[in-house]
């Protein structure tokens, strides 16, 4: 969804600033962003968002015969 993509972009920008997943979770919670299902962020959730996006990108770049 658009909101999930927005969260990914926000997390990516903060990762570029050398922030850890826990620090990013604290920043998102401070700005009162909620997860896609309406809960507060924790470090492992932030990591999961990045991981799933990376896996999705790899899956769509894969070429099949």
C-alpha positions as CSV (number, residue, x, y, z in Angstrom):
1,X,0.0,0.0,0.0
2,X,1.0,3.6,-0.2
3,X,1.4,3.9,3.6
4,X,3.7,0.8,3.7
5,X,5.9,2.3,0.9
6,X,6.0,5.6,2.8
7,X,7.2,3.8,5.9
8,X,9.9,2.0,3.8
9,X,11.1,5.2,2.3
10,X,11.2,6.9,5.7
11,X,13.1,4.0,7.2
12,X,15.6,4.0,4.3
13,X,16.3,7.7,4.8
14,X,17.0,7.2,8.5
15,X,19.2,4.1,7.7
16,X,21.2,6.4,5.4
17,X,21.8,8.6,8.4
18,X,23.4,5.5,10.2
19,X,20.6,5.0,12.6
20,X,20.0,1.6,14.1
21,X,16.6,-0.2,13.8
22,X,15.8,0.5,17.4
23,X,16.6,4.2,17.0
24,X,14.4,4.3,13.9
25,X,11.6,2.7,15.8
26,X,11.9,5.3,18.5
27,X,11.9,8.1,15.9
28,X,8.8,6.7,14.2
29,X,7.0,6.3,17.5
30,X,8.0,9.9,18.5
31,X,6.4,11.2,15.3
32,X,3.4,9.1,16.2
33,X,3.5,6.9,13.1
34,X,1.8,3.5,13.5
35,X,2.5,0.3,11.7
36,X,0.3,-0.9,8.9
37,X,-1.9,-2.7,11.4
38,X,-2.0,0.2,13.8
39,X,0.6,-0.7,16.5
40,X,3.7,1.1,17.7
41,X,7.1,0.2,16.2
42,X,9.8,-1.9,17.7
43,X,13.3,-2.5,16.2
44,X,12.4,-6.0,14.9
45,X,9.4,-4.7,13.1
46,X,11.5,-2.0,11.3
47,X,14.0,-4.6,10.3
48,X,11.2,-6.8,9.0
49,X,9.9,-4.0,6.7
50,X,13.3,-3.5,5.2
51,X,13.9,-7.3,4.8
52,X,10.5,-7.9,3.1
53,X,11.0,-5.0,0.7
54,X,14.5,-6.3,-0.2
55,X,13.1,-9.8,-0.8
56,X,10.2,-8.5,-2.9
57,X,12.6,-6.5,-5.1
58,X,14.8,-9.5,-5.6
59,X,11.8,-11.7,-6.6
60,X,10.7,-9.2,-9.2
61,X,14.2,-8.8,-10.7
62,X,14.6,-12.5,-11.1
63,X,14.4,-13.7,-14.7
64,X,12.7,-17.0,-15.6
65,X,13.5,-19.0,-18.8
